[in-house]
Amino acid sequence: MSEPHDADRLKALEAKIAALNKPTEEKHHSEEHYSQAQLAWRMVIELVAGLGIGFGIGYGLDTFFGTMPIFLVLFIFFGLAAGVLTMMRSAKEVQRKQLEAAKEEGDARGD
């Protein structure tokens, strides 16, 4: 049949497989490293999206009512305000996460 050292090798292999099959601790997306450039691009995209949506709504309303520049200008400003508001909300979220990380790091060091 099988030799004793084969049984030991089989047990070692089973232990390795069991160790690899353990569920790994998933990192929350906020724990991943984000560079400042990625955060800046996120905020730029939020601003441009707000402007684009405002432009689309304003242009659509002006076309529907036949009043060309009124709603277009109005909703571009609304879109700008919404984009800036979303950017500020994102900045607060990033700042809050950084403060929490600093606090956890300080607690881990015993400060």
Salt bridges, closest charged atoms under 4 A:
GLU3 OE1 - HIS5 ND1 3.24
ASP6 OD1 - HIS5 NE2 3.44
ASP6 OD1 - ARG9 NH1 3.78
GLU46 OE2 - ARG42 NE 3.33
GLU93 OE1 - ARG42 NH2 3.46
GLU93 OE2 - LYS97 NZ 3.00
GLU100 OE2 - ARG96 NH1 3.21
ASP111 OD2 - ARG109 NH2 3.13
